[in-house]
């Protein structure tokens, strides 16, 4: 894996601010819509066909009180990716500790995800 690239295991992400979340996740993953977005729904795909799809679904339920699922983004340049994601609108949720290989961020809707240091193979 080269610097600045991420890979994920994907599920649908529910959100309350669809335009902001679509812009954030497109920028974060460098994904594109698989087809034009519908009101409150889009499937984002890896333009190189390597990663799984990430779908965004508008909901009125708001964020869950506890996190049961989150994405792990793998990169060989964790500090660079964390800074890039913060510029895109993520916020720091929990910095890495001395034993950990991950930083926990939150997307614009408050969903947590981790940026994990993985060396290129």
C-alpha positions in Angstrom: 0.0 0.0 0.0 1.5 3.4 -0.9 1.4 6.5 1.3 -2.0 8.3 1.5 -4.1 5.4 0.4 -6.7 3.7 2.6 -8.8 0.6 2.5 -12.0 -0.2 4.4 -14.5 -2.9 5.1 -17.8 -1.1 4.3 -21.4 -0.9 5.6 -24.1 1.8 5.1 -23.5 5.0 7.1 -26.7 6.7 8.4 -26.4 10.4 8.5 -28.5 13.5 9.3 -26.6 16.0 7.1 -26.5 14.2 3.7 -24.8 16.9 1.6 -22.0 17.5 4.2 -21.5 13.7 4.8 -21.4 13.0 1.0 -18.8 15.7 0.5 -16.7 14.5 3.5 -16.7 10.8 2.6 -16.0 11.4 -1.1 -13.0 13.5 -0.1 -11.9 11.2 2.7 -11.9 8.1 0.6 -11.4 9.7 -2.8 -14.5 7.8 -3.9 -17.1 8.7 -6.6 -20.8 8.1 -6.8 -21.6 4.8 -8.5 -24.6 6.5 -10.1 -26.1 9.9 -9.5 -27.2 10.4 -5.9 -30.9 10.1 -5.1 -32.5 12.3 -2.4 -30.9 11.0 0.8 -29.1 8.1 -0.7 -25.8 7.5 -2.6 -23.5 4.6 -3.2 -19.8 5.7 -3.3 -17.3 3.5 -5.1 -13.6 3.2 -5.3 -12.8 4.5 -8.8 -10.0 1.9 -9.1 -12.3 -0.9 -8.2 -10.2 -2.2 -5.3 -12.2 -1.1 -2.2 -15.7 -1.8 -1.2 -18.6 0.5 -1.7 -19.6 3.0 1.0 -23.3 4.0 1.0 -24.8 7.0 2.8 -28.4 7.0 3.9 -30.3 10.1 5.2 -32.0 9.3 8.5 -33.9 11.4 11.0 -33.0 9.1 13.9 -29.8 11.0 14.8 -26.6 9.4 16.0 -26.7 6.2 18.1 -26.0 6.7 21.8 -23.3 4.1 21.7 -21.0 3.1 18.8 -21.5 -0.5 17.7 -19.7 -0.3 14.3 -17.0 1.9 12.9 -14.7 2.0 9.9 -11.0 1.4 10.2 -9.0 3.3 7.5 -5.6 1.8 6.9 -2.7 3.9 5.8 1.1 3.9 5.7 1.1 7.7 6.5 -1.1 8.0 9.5 0.0 11.6 10.5 -0.6 12.9 7.0 -4.0 11.2 6.6 -5.2 12.4 10.0 -4.3 16.0 9.1 -6.0 15.6 5.7 -9.1 14.2 7.2 -9.2 17.0 9.9 -9.0 19.6 7.1 -11.9 17.9 5.3 -14.1 18.3 8.4 -13.4 15.4 10.7 -12.7 16.1 14.4 -10.4 14.5 16.8 -12.2 12.0 19.0 -9.3 10.3 20.7 -5.6 10.7 19.9 -3.3 7.6 19.7 -1.9 6.4 23.0 1.6 5.1 23.4 0.5 1.5 22.9 -1.9 2.0 20.0 -1.5 2.1 16.3 -4.7 4.1 15.6 -6.2 7.6 16.0 -10.0 7.9 16.5 -11.7 10.6 14.6 -15.4 11.6 14.1 -16.9 12.5 10.8 -19.1 15.6 10.4 -22.2 13.7 11.7 -20.3 12.5 14.8 -19.7 8.9 13.6 -16.4 7.6 14.9 -13.7 5.9 12.7 -10.1 5.0 13.2 -7.0 5.8 11.1 -4.7 2.8 11.6 -1.0 2.8 10.8 -0.2 -0.1 8.5 3.1 -0.3 6.7 3.1 -0.7 2.9 3.6 -4.3 1.7 
